[in-house]
Structure formats: C-alpha cells, structure tokens
Amino acid sequence: MKVARYYNNQDIREDEIAKPTLNQGEILVKVKSSGICGSDILEYYRFAKMKKLGVDSLILGHEIAGDIVEKEDTVEHLKVGDRVFVSHHVPCFECHYCKQGHHTACNLLHNTNFDPGGFAEFVRIPKINIEKKGVYVLDPSVSYEEAVFIEPLGCVCRAQRLADVKKGLTVLVLGCGTSGLLHIQLAKLKGAKRVFATDINDYRMQKAKEFGADEVFNANAYLSEKIKEINKYRLADIVIVSTGATSAAKQALECAASGSTIIYFAVPEPGVNLEVPINNYWRKEIKLMTSYGAAPQDLDEAYNWILSKRINVVGLITHRFPLSKVKKAFKVVCEAGNSLKVVLEPTK
C-alpha cells in the first residue's frame, strides 16, 4: 500500500509498504480523509520522536476518517462497512492521572497509536484503541471531512473546558490558524461576551472576522492598550495562546485581566523560557495553564458539535491533495500563506 514517509519538512516521500495484517481484536480502516496537523510540521517534535524510536523517518497522520474494511472475528460491536473516526491515543482510565481528570497525561495515552499512521491507504487499529473508546462510528450525516476535525476540535474543547470559558467573559485568541478559528467559534458558542483575535497574516485575520471574532488585531500592535480601549479599560478574562510563536507566549502575559486564565494551547520549542511577573500575578490572582491533546469526553463533545452542525469545520479546509502530492501539501502547510486546513485523500 502507499504511504507518505516524513524525513523533515522539505523531505516527504511517497513509499510502498505491506498492508498491515490483523491481530486478535483489531480492525483495518481504509483511510478516506486525513488532516495535516500543525504539530506534523514541528520538526523539533518529530525529530525527538525519531531519535527515541531510532529511525530516520516517520509515517505521520493522526486526524483520520475512513471505512472498516476488515475486522478480526472477536470484534463484535463494529462491522465491515462502518464509517469511522479513530483516535490515535487512548487513556487507561485507571491510573492516578486519569482519576484526577488529567487523561492526556496518562502513560498509556502517550504510548498508543495506530499502524502505521494516517498518511497511508490503510491503518491497523490495535485492540487497546478499540477497547478504550477510540473508535467512533459516524452518523450518516457526518462526512469524512467533518470527521477529520473530531480530534483537533476535541483538543480545543479540552482547552476551553480547563480554562472554564463561559457566558459573559472576554476571550483573546492569539493565532488564527485552524485551531485558533475553532477556538473563536467555540468561545462564541459558549457565550463569550466578546472574542478578540490576533495574527500577523492578513488572510488569517480576515478569516478570524468571518468565523466570528468581534475584533481582530495585527499581533504587532500595542495589543493590551487596544483591548482596554474597547473593553472598558479591562483586559481579557481568558487568553488562549494558539500559536507557538515566542512573541505570542510573551504577549499573553501582558493581556490578562485580574482573575483571568492564560492557557497555552500551543507552546514555543524546548529551551524557550518565559519571565512571569509573579508578584503582579499574585495580587491579581491570574492563573497560567497548559492544555495537551484530547480525552474521550473532549472527543465526545467535539463529535456532538460537529453532528449538530453548529461549528463550521469544512469551511476551514482550503486544500485537498492525493497522497501522490504529499510534498506539495506539506509545502502549503509550512508556508502558511492563504491556507488553513490541508487534507490528504490517501485512497484517491
């Protein structure tokens, strides 16, 4: 079968490998749609994984939807022909972290995946992924392309749940890529009084307006002053950092109101440290948080938002490519010009 093999952001090659064979309790999914995530182009992140595994390349892809084409006999609640979304990571639900609600810190979640990766014609879904609520049979009204967004929207749902985004609050979203635009839409649905957004890309700034941001600023502006001018001299109640730019990570510290929460949905590369005005934050009771990945309850929420059609996800897709054009697809993502979500269609 055909796969896309990642060496670095400029070197992604189409390759042929054997189609996976099933073990007990497993299923085989024919991939119909597979999204390229922003994390797929974080070279430091990918190189670290290659080093850990002792390999020179990876078959990436974790935002997938497709059809079950084979199943092992002991799999009873799924059938050949089911249209599914599959989560690449699943928690154990039993460890200390899971019991405390930190499912994405679970050791099992960090060590599960499907074989070989979503940038392939077929993926083998291990038994543990099936047993731990990692397979969603899609309603007929949910398309493959919509299902690709269950995982990235699930990550957004988790961040906003942890930050307690709710009615009446002012939300600032730093970074208007795909995740930032999902944050804008979800915050509006949760009743945010006002949603501010920033970026340095004119195209993405315009998209932020189209997807519901009340005010959009160039990130190079004197942001805290602009927010106070509009927001009755008060800064943001929730600050969501949705870009790994160090400048945004620092800017977030300047834009938090008393009693607010800053949540780092995206972070700079290793080695970058922030100077936090801790004395000032102590007096103002400002909370700093991080959010990583999505737990099953977050995926459930994302699926229900998509099923209800209340969040526009397909409108975020700007490019679609067959697997044979994977190098071009990655080039579009890396250049981050007039593009948002880029989707591969491995079996076309």
Buried (B, 14 or more C-beta within 10 A) or exposed (E): BBBBBBBBBEEBEBBEBEEBEBEEBBBBBBBBBBBBBBBBBBBEEBEEEBEEEEEEBBBBBBBBBBBBBBBBEEBEEBEEEBBBBBBBBBBBBEBEBBEEEBBBBBEBBEEBBBBBBBBBBBBBBBBBBBEBBBBBEBEEEBBBBBBBBBBBBBBBBBBBBBBEBBEEBBBBBBBBBBBBBBBBBBBBBBEBBBBBBBBBBEBBBBBBBEBBBBBBBEBEEEBBEBBBEBBEEEBBBBBBBBBBBBEBBBBBBBBBBEEBBBBBBBBBEEEEEEEEEEEEBEEBEBBBEEBBBBBBBBBBBBBEBBBEEEBBBBBBBBBBBBBEBBBBBBBBBBEBEBBBBBBBBBBE
